[in-house]
Amino acid sequence: MRIRYLLHNAYAVGGTIRTVFNQADALCANHDVEIASVYRTAEVPILPLDPRVRLVSLTDWRDDGARWTDPAGTNSRWWRKTRRLRNPMPHGQDGRYRRWDPLLDLKVIRYLRAQPDGVLVSTRPALNLLSAWWAPRRLIRIGQDHMNFGSYRPAARAAMVRAYPRLDAVAVLTRADLAAYRAALGDAVRVVRVPNGIPPRADVPGGERARVVVAAGRLVEQKGFDLLIEAFAPVRARHPDWELHIFGTGPLRADLAALIERHGLGGAVRLRGLSRTLDAEFARASIFALSSRKEGLPMVLLEAMSASLPVVSFDCPTGPADVVDDGVNGLLVPAEDVAGMTAGLSRLIEDAAERAAMGAAAATTAADYEMPVIGARWEELFTGLRHVRPGRSHPALLHQADQVALGVADEGL
């Protein structure tokens, strides 16, 4: 079977990219798998990808419309001047596509129209909308949401409600988002829940772990690292031998560094930048903290739990509550509750036995999200959608019986 993934930028680092790469790696042994990257920011991808998966770039442009080979502050692409205009098309409601670039749209549409058959999986609202309106009906078209329905602006949600019934399925990550999409779309399209998947867990080295709380993600407002630094300040005052390490890059690095200095946490809170060995860092740390203001189903949370790390997480919409069983494999704190995050971190720091027990439970939970399990669910979904063709049974007929048969509705993961 031909399986095509349409990705915003395969040459960056982020949870969506890791998720798509994991899916492609798991499926390429038995299928013809290709990832099409709309944008390109480097010569080769940062994250590892199975060589059997083809990676193609639809453009040689960065998000700002300049070529990735252009020196900073320069631009050799004259068409970029159209990006001064706000995108008037429905997919312009997606914040990452708010600037209009008609030539980019044309390249994406040409790629969609050139696919002869098989499965097309698009991976964010703008690409889902383009797939819904322009991908040929001979394709099985699945729109993934890697965030959550409620996180989008009203105009974006309205565009999605209009267009998504043209897709064959919408795949979401969490139970809460499954309910939200069903409420918005009704029986107009099949909505399924298939969580993110992680590679099978390697053996975690034994021995004593460092007195480190670890966090990871893009240094952007969504990830809430400012809240985490605020929460860690009183933790450090009570436990001066503990440190907070934050991995990731992003536009807020300077702001976070200034916040660290204002709290007198230099040396105690470290911005570690991008790591290609994050698994090893997780294996050395003692606690994982998730401070996001909003999420889909964070890959980094599953990866940390796979390394037997107990979790202290904000109960943000959505994702953590699907995975973190409060008091069993981690602690759930009310969303953006800085004092609650402080209390949760202090509790685990002060009770080594509870840390160990929760870490073991976290690894057990993470095993249910490994790619052999999740990959099988994607196989079942693709097969089920292919079997309802070419008659294209009305989605309302699929919504109950077919989802139960595939086991990707409310039960299980």
For each residue, the residues with C-beta under 8 A, 3 or more apart:
1: 31 32 118 119 382 386
2: 31 32 34 115 116 117 118 119
3: 24 27 31 32 33 34 118 119 121 382
4: 33 34 35 36 115 118 119 120 121
5: 20 23 24 33 34 35 36 121 122 123
6: 36 38 108 111 112 120 121 122 123 127 131
7: 10 16 17 20 35 36 37 38 123 127
8: 16 37 38 39 96 123 124 127
9: 12 17 37 38 39 40 41 63
10: 7 17 20 21 35 37 40 45 55 57
11: 37 39 40 41 42 44 45 46 57 68
12: 9 17 41 46
13: 17 18 46 47 218 248 249 274
14: 17 18 218
15: 18 19 146 196 217 296 298 299 300
16: 7 8 19 20 123 124 146
17: 7 9 10 12 13 14 20 21 47
18: 13 14 15 21 22 47 299
19: 15 16 22 23 146 196 197 299
20: 5 7 10 16 17 23 24 35 121 123
21: 10 17 18 24 25 35 45 47 48 49 53
22: 18 19 25 26 196 197 198 199 371
23: 5 19 20 26 27 121 197 371 374 375 378
24: 3 5 20 21 27 28 33 35 49 50 53
25: 21 22 28 49 50 53 199 371
26: 22 23 29 197 371 372 374 375 378
27: 3 23 24 30 31 33 375 378 379
28: 24 25 31 33 50 52 53
29: 26 52
30: 27
31: 1 2 3 27 28
32: 1 2 3 118
33: 3 4 5 24 27 28 52 53 54
34: 2 3 4 5 53 54 55 56
35: 4 5 7 10 20 21 24 49 53 54 55 56
36: 4 5 6 7 56 57 58 111
37: 7 8 9 10 11 40 55 56 57 58
38: 6 7 8 9 58 59 104 107 108 127
39: 8 9 11 57 59 61 62 63
40: 9 10 11 37 57 59 60 61 62 68
41: 9 11 12 62 63 68
42: 11 45 46 68
43:
44: 11
45: 10 11 21 42 48 49 55
46: 11 12 13 42 274 276
47: 13 17 18 21
48: 21 45
49: 21 24 25 35 45 53 55
50: 24 25 28 53
51:
52: 28 29 33
53: 21 24 25 28 33 34 35 49 50
54: 33 34 35
55: 10 34 35 37 45 49
56: 34 35 36 37
57: 10 11 36 37 39 40 60
58: 36 37 38 104 107 108 111
59: 38 39 40 104 107
60: 40 57 67 68 69
61: 39 40 65 66 67 68 77 104
62: 39 40 41 65 66 67 68
63: 9 39 41 96
64: 80 83
65: 61 62 75 77 79 80 83 99 101 104
66: 61 62 70 74 75 76 77 80
67: 60 61 62 70 75 76 77
68: 11 40 41 42 60 61 62
69: 60
70: 66 67 74 75 76 77
71: 74
72:
73:
74: 66 70 71
75: 65 66 67 70 80
76: 66 67 70
77: 61 65 66 67 70 80
78: 81
79: 65 82 101 102 103
80: 64 65 66 75 77 83 101
81: 78 84
82: 79 85 100 101 102 103
83: 64 65 80 99 100 101
84: 81 99
85: 82 88 99 100
86: 92 98 99 100
87: 91 92 97 98 99 100 101
88: 85 92 100
89: 92 100 105
90: 93 129 133 159 162 163
91: 87 94 97 105 125 126 127 129 130 159
92: 86 87 88 89 97 98 99 100 126
93: 90 98 125 126 152 153 155 156 159
94: 91 97 98 124 125 126 129 152 156
95: 98 153
96: 8 63 124 126
97: 87 91 92 94 126
98: 86 87 92 93 94 95
99: 65 83 84 85 86 87 92
100: 82 83 85 86 87 88 89 92
101: 65 79 80 82 83 87 104 105
102: 79 82 105 106
103: 79 82 106 107
104: 38 58 59 61 65 101 107 108
105: 89 91 101 102 108 109 130
106: 102 103 109 110
107: 38 58 59 103 104 110 111
108: 6 38 58 104 105 111 112 127 130 134
109: 105 106 112 113 130 134
110: 106 107 113 114
111: 6 36 58 107 108 114 115
112: 6 108 109 115 120 130 131 134 135 136 139
113: 109 110 134 135 136
114: 110 111
115: 2 4 111 112 118 120 135 136 139
116: 2 138
117: 2 138 139
118: 1 2 3 4 32 115 139 140
119: 1 2 3 4 139 140 142 382 385
120: 4 6 112 115 131 135 139 140 141 142
121: 3 4 5 6 20 23 142 144 171
122: 5 6 127 128 130 131 141 142 143 144
123: 5 6 7 8 16 20 127 128 144 146
124: 8 16 94 96 127 128 144 145 146
125: 91 93 94 128 129 145 152 156 159 160
126: 91 92 93 94 96 97 129 130
127: 6 7 8 38 91 108 122 123 124 130 131 143
128: 122 123 124 125 131 132 143 144 145 160 163 164 167 170
129: 90 91 94 125 126 132 133 159 160 163
130: 91 105 108 109 112 122 126 127 133 134 135
131: 6 112 120 122 127 128 134 135 141 143 167
132: 128 129 135 141 143 163 164 166 167
133: 90 129 130 163 166
134: 108 109 112 113 130 131
135: 112 113 115 120 130 131 132 139 141
136: 112 113 115 139
137: 392
138: 116 117
139: 112 115 117 118 119 120 135 136
140: 118 119 120 168 382 385 386 389
141: 120 122 131 132 135 166 167 168 169
142: 119 120 121 122 167 168 169 170 171 381 385
143: 122 127 128 131 132 164 167 169 170 171
144: 121 122 123 124 128 170 171 172
145: 124 125 128 148 149 170 171 172 173 177 181 296
146: 15 16 19 123 124 173 296
147: 151 152 294 295 296
148: 145 151 172 173 174 176 177 180 294 295 296 317 318 319
149: 145 152 157 160 172 177 180 181 184
150: 180 317 318
151: 147 148 294 317
152: 93 94 125 147 149 156 157 160
153: 93 95 156 157
154: 157 158
155: 93 158 159
156: 93 94 125 152 153 159 160
157: 149 152 153 154 160 161 184
158: 154 155 161 162
159: 90 91 93 125 129 155 156 162 163
160: 125 128 129 149 152 156 157 163 164 184
161: 157 158 164 184 185
162: 90 158 159 165
163: 90 128 129 132 133 159 160 166 167
164: 128 132 143 160 161 167 170 185 188 189
165: 162 185 188 189 395
166: 132 133 141 163 189
167: 128 131 132 141 142 143 163 164 170 189
168: 140 141 142 189 190 385
169: 141 142 143 189 190 191 192 381 385
170: 128 142 143 144 145 164 167 181 185 189 190 191 192
171: 121 142 143 144 145 192 193 194 381
172: 144 145 148 149 177 178 181 191 192 193 194
173: 145 146 148 177 193 194 195 196 296 297 318 319 322
174: 148 177 178 193 195 296 297 318 319 321 322
175: 178 179 193 322 410
176: 148 179 180 317 318 321 322
177: 145 148 149 172 173 174 180 181 193 296 318
178: 172 174 175 181 182 191 192 193 409 410
179: 175 176 182 183
180: 148 149 150 176 177 183 184
181: 145 149 170 172 177 178 184 185 191
182: 178 179 185 186 191
183: 179 180 186
184: 149 157 160 161 180 181
185: 161 164 165 170 181 182 188 189 191
186: 182 183
187: 395 396 399
188: 164 165 185 395
189: 164 165 166 167 168 169 170 185 395
190: 168 169 170 395 398 399 402 403
191: 169 170 172 178 181 182 185 399
192: 169 170 171 172 178 381 403 406 408 409
193: 171 172 173 174 175 177 178 408 409 410 413
194: 171 172 173 374 377 378 381 408 413
195: 173 174 297 322 369 374 413
196: 15 19 22 173 296 297 298 299 302 369 374
197: 19 22 23 26 369 370 371 373 374 375
198: 22 201 299 302 303 306 366 369 370 371
199: 22 25 370 371
200: 370 371 372
201: 198 204 306 307 363 366 367 370
202: 279
203:
204: 201 283 307 308 363
205: 283
206:
207:
208:
209: 212 284 285 286
210: 243 284 285 286
211: 239 241 242 243 286 349
212: 209 242 243 244 245 284 285 286 287
213: 232 235 242 243 244 245 285 286 287 288 289 345 349
214: 244 245 246 247 281 282 285 287 288 289 304 309
215: 225 228 244 245 246 247 288 289 290 291
216: 246 247 248 275 278 300 304
217: 15 220 223 225 247 248 292 298 300
218: 13 14 222 223 248 249 250
219: 223 225 246 248 249 250 251 252 253 256 271
220: 217 223 250 251 252
221: 224 226 252 293
222: 218 292 293 294 295
223: 217 218 219 220 248 291 292 293
224: 221 227 228 291 292 293 314 316 336
225: 215 217 219 228 229 246 252 256 291
226: 221 229 230 252 255 256 259
227: 224 230 231 291 293 314 336 338 341
228: 215 224 225 231 232 244 246 289 291 341
229: 225 226 232 233 244 256 259 260 263 265 269
230: 226 227 233 259 263 338
231: 227 228 234 235 291 338 339 341 342 345
232: 213 228 229 235 236 244 265 268 269 342 345
233: 229 230 236 237 263 265
234: 231 237 238 342
235: 213 231 232 238 239 242 244 342 345 346 349
236: 232 233 239 240 242 244 265 268 269
237: 233 234 240
238: 234 235 346
239: 211 235 236 242 346 349 350
240: 236 237 268
241: 211
242: 211 212 213 235 236 239 268 349
243: 210 211 212 213 267 268 269 270
244: 212 213 214 215 228 229 232 235 236 265 268 269 270 289
245: 212 213 214 215 269 270 272 281 285
246: 214 215 216 219 225 228 256 269 270 271 272
247: 214 215 216 217 272 273 274 275 278 281
248: 13 216 217 218 219 223 273 274
249: 13 218 219 253 273 274
250: 218 219 220 253
251: 219 220
252: 219 220 221 225 226 255 256
253: 219 249 250 256 257 271
254: 257 258
255: 226 252 258 259
256: 219 225 226 229 246 252 253 259 260 271
257: 253 254 260 261 271
258: 254 255 261 262
259: 226 229 230 255 256 262 263
260: 229 256 257 263 265 266 269 271
261: 257 258 264 265 266
262: 258 259
263: 229 230 233 259 260 269
264: 261
265: 229 232 233 236 244 260 261 268 269
266: 260 261 269
267: 243 270
268: 232 236 240 242 243 244 265
269: 229 232 236 243 244 245 246 260 263 265 266
270: 243 244 245 246 267
271: 219 246 253 256 257 260
272: 245 246 247 275 281
273: 247 248 249
274: 13 46 247 248 249
275: 216 247 272 278 281
276: 46
277: 280 281
278: 216 247 275 281 282 300 303
279: 202 282 283 303 307
280: 277 283 284
281: 214 245 247 272 275 277 278 284 285
282: 214 278 279 285 288 303 304 306 307 309
283: 204 205 279 280 307 308
284: 209 210 212 280 281
285: 209 210 212 213 214 245 281 282 288 309
286: 209 210 211 212 213 309 348 349 355
287: 212 213 214 309 310 311 312 345 348 349 355
288: 213 214 215 282 285 301 304 305 309 310 311 312 330
289: 213 214 215 228 244 311 312 313 341 345
290: 215 295 298 300 301 311 312 313 314 320
291: 215 223 224 225 227 228 231 313 314 341
292: 217 222 223 224 295 298 314 316
293: 221 222 223 224 227 314 316 335 336
294: 147 148 151 222 316 317 318
295: 147 148 222 290 292 298 316 317 318 319 320
296: 15 145 146 147 148 173 174 177 196 318 319
297: 173 174 195 196 301 302 318 319 322 323
298: 15 196 217 290 292 295 301 302 319 320
299: 15 18 19 196 198 302 303
300: 15 216 217 278 290 303 304
301: 288 290 297 298 304 305 311 313 319 320 323 324
302: 196 198 297 298 299 305 306 323 366 369
303: 198 278 279 282 299 300 306 307 366
304: 214 216 282 288 300 301 307 309 311 362
305: 288 301 302 308 309 311 323 329 330 362 363 365 366
306: 198 201 282 302 303 362 363 366 367 369 370
307: 201 204 279 282 283 303 304 363
308: 204 283 305 359 360 362 363
309: 214 282 285 286 287 288 304 305 359 362
310: 287 288 329 330 331 348 354 355 358 359 361 362
311: 287 288 289 290 301 304 305 320 324 329 330 331 358 362
312: 287 288 289 290 330 331 333 341 344 345 348
313: 289 290 291 301 316 320 324 330 331 332 333
314: 224 227 290 291 292 293 320 332 333 334 335 336 337 341
315: 320 321 332 333 334 335
316: 224 292 293 294 295 313 319 320 335 336
317: 148 150 151 176 294 295 335
318: 148 150 173 174 176 177 294 295 296 297 321 322
319: 148 173 174 295 296 297 298 301 316 322 323
320: 290 295 298 301 311 313 314 315 316 323 324 332
321: 174 176 315 318 324 332
322: 173 174 175 176 195 297 318 319
323: 297 301 302 305 319 320 329 365 369
324: 301 311 313 320 321 329 330 331 332
325: 328 329 330 361 365
326: 330 331 332
327: 331
328: 325 358 361
329: 305 310 311 323 324 325 358 361 362 364 365
330: 288 305 310 311 312 313 324 325 326 358 362
331: 310 311 312 313 324 326 327 344 347 348
332: 313 314 315 320 321 324 326
333: 312 313 314 315 337 340 341 343 344
334: 314 315 337 340
335: 293 314 315 316 317
336: 224 227 293 314 316
337: 314 333 334 340 341
338: 227 230 231 341 342
339: 231 342 343
340: 333 334 337 343 344
341: 227 228 231 289 291 312 314 333 337 338 344 345
342: 231 232 234 235 338 339 345 346
343: 333 339 340 346 347
344: 312 331 333 340 341 347 348
345: 213 231 232 235 287 289 312 341 342 348 349
346: 235 238 239 342 343 349 350
347: 331 343 344 350 351 354
348: 286 287 310 312 331 344 345 351 354 355 358
349: 211 213 235 239 242 286 287 345 346 355
350: 239 346 347
351: 347 348 354 355
352: 355 356
353: 356 357
354: 310 347 348 351 357 358
355: 286 287 310 348 349 351 352 358 359
356: 352 353 359 360
357: 353 354 360 361
358: 310 311 328 329 330 348 354 355 361 362
359: 308 309 310 355 356 362 363
360: 308 356 357 363 364
361: 310 325 328 329 357 358 364 365
362: 304 305 306 308 309 310 311 329 330 358 359 365 366
363: 201 204 305 306 307 308 359 360 366 367
364: 329 360 361 367
365: 305 323 325 329 361 362 368 369
366: 198 201 302 303 305 306 362 363 369 370
367: 201 306 363 364 370 373
368: 365 373 413
369: 195 196 197 198 302 306 323 365 366 373 374 413
370: 197 198 199 200 201 306 366 367 373 374
371: 22 23 25 26 197 198 199 200 374 375
372: 26 200 375 376
373: 197 367 368 369 370 376 377 413
374: 23 26 194 195 196 197 369 370 371 377 378 413
375: 23 26 27 197 371 372 378 379
376: 372 373 379 380
377: 194 373 374 380 381 406 407 408 413
378: 23 26 27 194 374 375 381 382
379: 27 375 376 382 383
380: 376 377 383 384 406 407 408
381: 142 169 171 192 194 377 378 384 385 406 408
382: 1 3 119 140 378 379 385 386
383: 379 380 386 387
384: 380 381 387 388 402 405 406
385: 119 140 142 168 169 381 382 388 389
386: 1 140 382 383 389
387: 383 384
388: 384 385 391 392 393 398 402
389: 140 385 386 392
390:
391: 388
392: 137 388 389
393: 388 397 398
394: 397 398
395: 165 187 188 189 190 398 399
396: 187 399
397: 393 394 401 402
398: 190 388 393 394 395 401 402 403
399: 187 190 191 395 396 402 403
400: 403 404
401: 397 398 404 405
402: 190 384 388 397 398 399 405 406
403: 190 192 398 399 400 406 408 409
404: 400 401 407 409
405: 384 401 402
406: 192 377 380 381 384 402 403 409
407: 377 380 404 411 412
408: 192 193 194 377 380 381 403 412
409: 178 192 193 403 404 406
410: 175 178 193
411: 407
412: 407 408
413: 193 194 195 368 369 373 374 377
